[in-house]
């Protein structure tokens, strides 16, 4: 009898706690213009700080990459002719004016 009452009380507490946890909270009051401006300024400052941290991390990664490549005796210049806009004669292959017709393309039988 005692264990049944204890179980019922425990179940009631669980149901009560769950109903409190799921209860809908009232909507927050609308923001004033000053609060909106403060929030926008805070969001902008946070975004600028995150951008600065990202740039710092990228610079550190690039410096580390260059140091590792230099230690291995490799060049970090990935575009050896980045400054020259003129194509090299004879080495550039141009595309054909008309695309090739696919021989394995499906076409319905002609009647």
Secondary structure, 3 states (H helix, E strand, C coil): CHHHHHHHHHHHHHHHHHHHHHCCCCCCCCCCHHHHHHHHHHHHHHHHHHHHHHHHHHHHHHHHHHHHHHHCCCCCCCCCCCCCCCCCCCCCCCCCCCCCCCCCCCCCCCC
